Amino acid sequence: MGLNLAFGLIDSAIRYPDHPAIICDNRSYTYAELDCWSAQIAEVLLSQGMRNGDHVTLLAPNVPEFTAVYYAVLRIGGVVVPINTLLLPNEIAELLEHSDSRFFFTWHTFAEKSILAFEKVDSCQGLFFIGAKREELPESILAHYTVAPLHKPNKFVLDEMLMVVSGTRDYEQTSSNDTAVILYTSGTTGRSKGVELSHFNIFSNALYSKEKAFFLDHNSITIAVLPLFHTFGQTTIQNASILAGATMIMVPQFEPKRTLGEIEKHRVTYIAAVPTMYNLLIQTLRRRSFDVSSLKVAVSGGASLPLAIYNEFEKLFGFKIIEGYGLSETSPLSCITPADDQFNKAGSIGLEFYGTQAKIIRHDGSTADIDEIGELVVRGHNVMKGYYKDPSATEDAFINGWFRTGDMARIDADRYFYIVDRLKDVIIRAGMNIYPREIEEVLHHHPAIREVAVIGVPDETLSENVVACVVLIEGADVTAMELQKYCRGHLAVYKCPKIILFMKNLPKNSTGKIMKRTLREIQSADFRK
């Protein structure tokens, strides 16, 4: 079966040629302009020898160039490898090499670290600077254009090359199971792995997001605050918006005041974000007035949504957040709360996403009973092809054809799913299983706490001890003893934190997810001293 994800852009350009596709700062592109731009970039790649199936790394923030390059690569049968903008040169080089990328597109402000990475990887043949003209690049970058007479140039300013191509390139017919994107996992629990997603994986997840979950159309105005290199933003914002012919407002870097200002200015109707982002939006909206009445749909994912944030959002915005669940390996959506408020259960990630199946299993692989805690497993159109060049990790990720999410969960009598915690985050204290999320929910309701993460640290006697890392609301004053007493009023004694650590900030990855592995490493090192 033939299918190319790039058809979504081409089709929207035919149906809505003059409709705004992307607005970013003072720039705006219609669907016809974005489609032509994408075709031009595709022609540039072909002129440099790109072949069907070649891999292309993309390093850029939320800017129109990201989308133009993304669809250009897909258009000619290539594989896009979007990578985290926070990576250092040695990390970029590792991914360039591991992904077998032949070409590398980088946003101009990342040029220096990209050059350092690019020059370490002989197999990568071309580096393109995007978002700036030659005269806008610093001298330190331009110096790299000085090459020996017989040496073929391998670094290019993309804007210069676009002037000599037509932008009429049609798309290649690819198979629905061909790899479209390789996404490197964030590494919150270990070394990053390359998740191979097919055209059908991403197309179906974006299509069903648009049609079955968020009801987007060309009158919708979406806002991209989640990084587009991440699966959540890429599918539920970028690709769903493009398929719907909607207008996407791009925010290169999340900042709550700016985000609320963009919602007010452009009358945004749809947002997807992680809980920490919603927490900051709520805190900002408490202090400053913004007209957010246009907003109709808000989706949360990437981490469990605390009930305190869920309830406070409804008070301020006038409707309930839709909580979803997914992973890079599932394109990403696997479960979603129904959009109808009547069926929106607080604390639940909802029902199985359209076209997927999910269940809870015990350690032996048997199906768990209602309300019994076990591991969440899924199967369906959304599940990855596998981990790139890692058949052993791919095999370990499945059990009897079901993908193992690594999340502990339960299902109620109405088939609504609830995430209890990450399997790797479960704390074992004196033989008792403790789920950090339960403790975090209690502490989130304390009026002095802004953010909290609960972790386990080694203990010679009890196996592990419970540690709560908390960030206080500005101006709040509370002691560790007071917080421990508060916990004892809401939790069994064995679940209560033995240690409360006050921190200025919690470590987060680029999507705003709290890095518990980093917290454990820091605290375990401290306890060994």
N, C-alpha and C positions, 0 to 999 in steps of 0.2 A: 504493500500500500504506500503510495507516494504522499509525503507530507513535508512541508518546509515551514517552520515557524515564521519565517520572513514574509510569508504570504499575508499574515495579519496586517502588517504595515502597508503592503501594496494594495490590499483590499480596502483598507480605510482611506487610503489616498484617492482611490477611485470613487468611493462613496461620499467622502467629505473633503474634497481637495482644498477648499479655502478655510476649513475649520481649524482653529489653533490646536496644534498637537502638544507643543511644549512651550512653556513660558518660564524663563529663568532670569532673574534680575531685570535688566532692560532689554533682553533678547526674547524674540518670539518667532516660532516657526509653524507654518501651516503643515497639514499632512502632505500636501503636494511637495512642499519644500523639503521636508524631512525625508520623504521617499527618494527624491532626486539626489539629495546629499548622500544618503546611504548608497545609492547606485554609483555615485561618483567614487566613493571610497572603495567600493567593490572593484571598480575598474582600475584604480591605483594598485590594489593588491594583485590583481591579475597581471598588470604590467610588470610587477616585480617577481613574477614567477609563482604565485600562489596556486596550489592545486586543490582539487576537491578533497576534503578530509583533513587538510592542514590545520594545525592548532595555532591560535592567535591569542596572546595574553593581552589583557586590557586593564590598565591601572588609571582610574579616574574617579573623581568624586561625582556627586549628583549634578551633572551638567549635560546639556544637549548632546555634546560630543560622545558621551557614553552610549546613548541610545543609537546614534547614527552609526558608530563603529560596530556595535553589537549586531545590528540588523544587516550591516554590510557583510560581515563575516558569514553570517547564516545564509545570506542571499546567494553566495557562490559555493555553498556546500561546506564551509569551514566550521570549525569548532571554536567557540568563544571560551576563553579562560579568564573570567573576571577575578581580580585578586584584591586583597585588603589594602587600602591606601596607607595604613599605618605601618606596613612592613618595612624592615630595614634592608639595605642592599644585599646582604648575604642571604636573607630570607627570600627576597625576590629572585635571586639567582637560583636558589634551590628549586623554586616552583617553575621557573623558566625551563630548567633542565628536566625536572621530573615530568612536566606536562608535554615535553617534546615540542615546545612552541617554536615555529619558524619565524614568526613576526611578533612584534611587541609595540603596542600603542601606549603612550604615557602622557598624562596631563603635564603641561609645561612646567608647573611648579614642582613636579617630582622629577624633573629632568636629571639633576645631578645624581641622585641615588639610583635612578634607572640606568644611567650610563655605566655606573660602577657595576651594577648587576649584569647588564647586557654584555659587557666586555669579558665577563667570566665564563660566558656560555657560548661556545663555538657553534653549536647547532642552531642558535637563533640568528637569523640572517639579516633582519632589518628592524631598526628602531625608528618609530614615527613619533614626533612631538606634536601634540594636538592642543588646540586652544590658544595658540599664539602665532603671530607672524615672525619671520626671521629677525626683523629689527627689534622685536619685543623680547627676544631671548637674551640672557646675559652673555657677556664676552666669554665667560668660562665654558659655556655650552657651545658657542659658535666656534671655539677653537678646535672642537672635535671634527669640524668639517674639512680641516686641512689634511689631505691624504696624499699618499704617493701617486704619481701620474698613472701607474698601471693598476692601482688598487681600486677595486669597485666600491663606490660609496655605499655605506650601510646604515647611515643615519639621515633622516629626512624630516623636513618641516611639512606636515601634511597639507596645510593651506596652499603652499606653492604648487603642489602636485595636482590639486583639484582644478586648477585653472585650465588644464589642458585635456580634461576628460569630459565626456558629454553628459553622463548621468542617466543613460537610457538602458543600462544593463538590466535584463530580466533575471528572475531567480532560477536557481538550479533545482531540478526535481530530486529531492532526497527521499530516502525511505523513512517511514515513521519511526523505525527503530534505530536509525542512525544517530550517533551522538551529536547533540547540538551544543551542549555546555558542559564544562568540567568545573565544578565548584569545590574549592578546598575548604574543608571544615575548619571551624574557628579554633580548634585545638583546645577547647576548655577542659577536656579530659585526657589529652595526650597529643601525640604528633598528628598534624593535619593529614587527611587523606583526600584524594581527588575523587569526588562523586561524579560519576558519569550519568548525565540525564539525557534522554532521547528527545527528539522533536515532539513525539507524542506525549511523553511525560510532562513537558512544560506547556505545550499547547492545550492539552486537556485540562490541566490544573488551572491555567489562566482563564480558559473558556468557561469552566464550571464556576470559577470565582466570580466572573462577570455575570453569568446567567443565573446561577443557582444560589449564590451566597450573598453577593453585594448589590446585585441588580444595577450594574453600570450600563449607561448608554452614552450617546455622543453629547448629551446635555450635561453629563456628569463632569464635575471639576475635582480632580484628585490632587493630593499633595504628596510629594516624595520627600519624606524626611528620613525614612529608613535608607541606609546605604544600598545603592542598586547593585553593588557587587555581591550582596548577600541574597540568598534565595527568597527571603520574605519580601523584600522590597522589589526584587526583580520580577517575581511572578504576580504578586497581588497588587502591585502598583504599576510598574512599567508595562508588563506584557498584557495584563488585564485592561489597562487604559488604552493601549494601542488597539487591541481587538475590538474594544467598544467604540473607538473613534472619539474618546473623551479627551478633555484638555488636562494635561499634567503640569502642575506647578512644581518646579524643582527647587529644592533648598540644598545648596552644596554642603552645608554643615548644620546639623540640628542646633538650634538655639531657641528656647521656649518663647521669648518675647517676639523674635522675628517670625516664628511659626504662627503664632496667634495673629500677628499683623498681616501675614500672607492670607490666612483664612478669612480675615475681615476684608482685605483689599480685593481679593479675587472671588469671594463668595464660594469658597471651597465647600463641597458637599460630602467628601469622603476622605478619611485618613486611616492609615494603618501605622501602628507604632508598637513599641515594647513598653512594658509597665513603667520602667524608669522614666521614659519620655512623658507618659501620661501623668506621672507624679509631678514632674517639673511643670507641665502645662497647668495642672490644677493649682500648684503653689503660686505660679505667676498670675493666674486669673483671679486668685484671691486678693492680690495686691493691686492689680491694674485692670481697667475695664476695656474689654474688646467685644466687638459684635461678632459672636460666633453662631448666630441663629441660622446661618445657611447650612451648617454641618448637620448631616442626617445619618451618616454611618461612620462608626469608629470601630476598628478591628484591633484587637490586642493579641500578640503572640510572642514567640521567642523565649518566654519565661512565664511561670505561673503568675496570674494577676491577683494580687492581694485583695481581699474583700473590701478593705478600707478604701482602696483606690477606686474599685468598682462602684462603691456606694457614693463616694464623694464626686466622682465624675457625673453620675446621674443627677445629683443635686445641682451642679453648676451648669451642665450642658443640656439637661432636660430629656435625655434618653439614655438607654443602657449601652454599654460597650458590648460588642460581639467578641467573645473570646474564642480563639481558634487554637489549633495545635498542629505542629508539623516539624519537619527536620529537613536539612539539605537533601537527605536521602529520599525524601518523599515529595519533593518538587514545589512547595513544601507541604501544602495542606493535606491533613489526614482526617481531622475532626473540626467541626465548626458549630458554634451556637446558632440556632435559628434566628433570623433577623427579626422575627415577630417578637416583641417584648413579652407577649403572653407566654411564650415557650422558652424564654431566656432564664435559665436557672443559674443563680449566683454561685460562683465557684466551680462551675462545670465548663469543660471544653466542648460540650455539646455532643452532637451525634456524628456518626460516620459521614465523611465528606462524600458527595455524590460520586458513585462509581467505585468506592473503596470499601473494604471490609476491615474491621478491627475487632479484637477480642483481648481478654485478659487471660494469661496462662500462669500456671504454677511452675516451680523449678523443674518438674519432670515433663513439662510440655503439655500437660492436660489442661483443659479449660476450667478456669476458676468459677466459683459460684457468684451470684449477685452479692455485691458489697464486699467480696473477698479481695484483698489486695494481692496483686501479682504484677507481672510484666506486661506492658501493652505491646501487642504485635499487630502489624497491618499488612495488607496486600491489596493490589489493584493497579490501576493505570498510572498512579503517582510514584510507584516504587522504582528506584534507580536501576540502571543496568548492572552496576557494580562499582567497586573502587578501582580506579585506573591503575593498571599494572600491579595489582595487589589481590590475586585470586584467593590467598589464604584469608585475608581480612574480609573479603566478600563472602566466602563460605561461612565464616564465623558469624556473619551478620544475619544469617537466615536460619530458621528452624522449620522444617517441613514446608518450605515454600513461603513462610511468613517472615517479614522483616522484623527483627528485634530492635525496638526503639531504645531500650535501656532505661525506660521510664517506668516507675512503679505507679500503678493506677488501680481504679476500681470502676465498676459499672453498676448503675442503679436499676431498679425494676422497669424504668421507662427507657432503658438503653442509653442513658446519658453517661458520658465518661467523665471521670475526675482524676486529674494528676495528683498523686500523693507526693512523689519526689523522684529525683534521679536515682537509679539503682546504685550508682557510685557514691551518691551523697548520703545514703542511709547510714545513720550512726548506730553502732552496736555498743551498748553500755551495760556491762554486767549481764550479757546474754539477752538483753532486751532490745528490740528494734525501735529506733526513734526516728521519726520523719521530720527533718528540719523545717519543712514548709508549715507544719502545724504550729511550731514555736514561733516562726516568723509571722504567721497570721495574728497570733496573740500580741506580739510586740508592735506590729503595725498599727494596732488600735490604740496604743499608748500615745497621748497627745504630744509628748516631747520628742517622739521619734520620727525622723524623716525617711531613713532607709535602714534596712537590717538584713544581715545574712548570717545564718546559723551553720556552723561547721563542726565536725568532730576532729579532735586531736588525740594522738596516742596517750594512753595512760597505763602504767604497769599493772595497776590493781584492777581497774574497771574495763580494760581494753581500749575504750575511748571516753573522752570527756566532752561535754557539750559546751561550745563557746559561741556566744552571740556577739557579732561585730555590728555596732550600731553607729549611725550618724544622726546627731540631734538636729532638730529644727533650730534655726538661728535664734539665739536669745534664750533657748530653753535651758533649764537647770535641773538635773536629776542625777542621783547617785546610782552606782551599780547595785548597792543593797536594795534601793527602792525598786529597781527594775526586777531584781530577783524575787522580791516579795510580791510584786505585781504578777509575775509568772506563776508563782505558787498559788495565787488565787484563781488561776484559770487552767492549770495543767497539773497532772500527776507529778509528784516530787521527782521521780527518776528522769522526767523529760526536761526539767528546769535547768537553765544554763548554770554551770558551776562558775563560769567566768564571763564577765561582760567587758568587752573591749570598746572603748570610745575612739572613733576614727573621724578624721576630717572628710574623707571620701572613701568609697568602696571601689576597688579595682574593677573596671568594666572593659569589655571588648568593644569593637567598633560599632556594634549594633545596640550597645547599652546593656547587654546581659552581664550580670555580676559574675566575676571570675572566681568561683569558689576554690578552684584548684590553686590559684595564686594565693588566696587567703590561707589555705591549708599549708602551703609551702612556707609562707612567712611565719605562721604561728607555730608550726612544727619545729622550725629552725630555732625560734625563740625558746620553746620549751626544752630543747636539747641543750641549751646553753647552761 
